Amino acid sequence: MAQIYLPTPLRRLTRGQARVAVGGRNVEEALVDLEGRFPGLREQLREPTGEVRRFINVFVNGTEFRMLQGPATPVGERDEVSIIPAMAGGATP
């Protein structure tokens, strides 16, 4: 099973867990497993169309999944998947 690491804001939906072991052969299946186990998570991660939201970055072993094979990117038991919301804001010069 792959390990999914979750940012602090999403841990309220995973009963405080920062890391969750998930099943699935690729990113899409891993996310579906995660979302099925933790109600409310899908709405945070996905657009109504089912696509991962633009501002949600999903890294597989340190590489953003959109730069790989997207949702079809394979994952295995030794892979680390990190969900990282994009940062925005800051001071203007």
C-alpha positions as CSV (number, residue, x, y, z in Angstrom):
1,M,0.0,0.0,0.0
2,A,1.2,3.5,-0.8
3,Q,1.4,6.1,1.9
4,I,-0.5,9.4,1.5
5,Y,0.8,12.3,3.5
6,L,-1.8,15.0,4.3
7,P,-1.4,18.7,5.1
8,T,-2.5,20.0,8.5
9,P,-5.8,21.6,7.2
10,L,-7.0,18.2,5.8
11,R,-6.2,16.2,9.0
12,R,-9.4,17.3,10.6
13,L,-11.1,15.0,8.1
14,T,-8.7,12.1,8.7
15,R,-9.2,12.0,12.5
16,G,-5.8,13.8,12.9
17,Q,-3.8,11.3,10.8
18,A,-0.9,12.9,8.9
19,R,-0.2,9.7,7.0
20,V,-2.6,7.1,5.7
21,A,-1.9,3.8,3.9
22,V,-4.1,3.4,0.8
23,G,-4.8,0.8,-1.7
24,G,-4.7,1.3,-5.5
25,R,-2.4,0.8,-8.4
26,N,-2.3,4.4,-9.4
27,V,-2.9,7.9,-8.1
28,E,-6.6,7.9,-9.0
29,E,-7.3,4.6,-7.3
30,A,-5.3,5.7,-4.2
31,L,-7.3,8.9,-4.0
32,V,-10.6,7.1,-4.4
33,D,-9.6,4.8,-1.6
34,L,-8.6,7.7,0.7
35,E,-11.8,9.7,-0.2
36,G,-14.0,6.7,0.5
37,R,-12.6,6.2,4.0
38,F,-12.8,9.8,5.0
39,P,-16.1,11.6,4.3
40,G,-15.7,15.2,3.2
41,L,-12.2,14.8,1.7
42,R,-13.4,14.4,-1.8
43,E,-15.1,17.8,-1.8
44,Q,-11.8,19.4,-0.6
45,L,-9.7,17.7,-3.3
46,R,-11.9,17.5,-6.4
47,E,-13.8,19.7,-8.7
48,P,-17.5,18.7,-9.3
49,T,-16.2,17.2,-12.5
50,G,-14.0,14.8,-10.5
51,E,-10.7,16.4,-11.5
52,V,-8.2,17.2,-8.8
53,R,-8.5,20.9,-8.1
54,R,-6.0,23.1,-9.8
55,F,-4.6,24.4,-6.5
56,I,-4.1,20.9,-5.0
57,N,-0.7,19.5,-5.9
58,V,-0.2,15.7,-5.6
59,F,3.4,14.6,-5.5
60,V,4.5,11.0,-6.1
61,N,8.0,10.5,-4.6
62,G,8.7,14.2,-4.9
63,T,7.4,14.8,-8.5
64,E,4.0,16.5,-9.1
65,F,1.7,13.9,-10.7
66,R,0.7,16.3,-13.5
67,M,4.3,16.1,-14.7
68,L,4.1,12.3,-14.7
69,Q,1.1,10.4,-16.0
70,G,-1.5,12.4,-14.1
71,P,-4.1,10.3,-12.3
72,A,-2.8,7.2,-14.1
73,T,0.6,7.6,-12.4
74,P,1.4,4.2,-10.9
75,V,1.9,3.8,-7.2
76,G,3.2,0.9,-5.2
77,E,3.7,-0.1,-1.6
78,R,7.0,1.8,-1.3
79,D,5.7,5.0,-2.9
80,E,5.0,8.2,-1.0
81,V,2.1,10.4,-2.2
82,S,1.9,13.9,-0.7
83,I,-1.1,16.2,-1.0
84,I,0.0,19.8,-0.9
85,P,-2.4,22.8,-1.4
86,A,-0.8,25.6,-3.4
87,M,0.3,28.6,-1.4
88,A,-1.0,32.0,-2.4
89,G,-0.9,35.5,-1.0
90,G,1.8,37.6,0.6
91,A,2.7,41.2,0.5
92,T,2.9,43.3,-2.7
93,P,6.0,45.4,-3.3
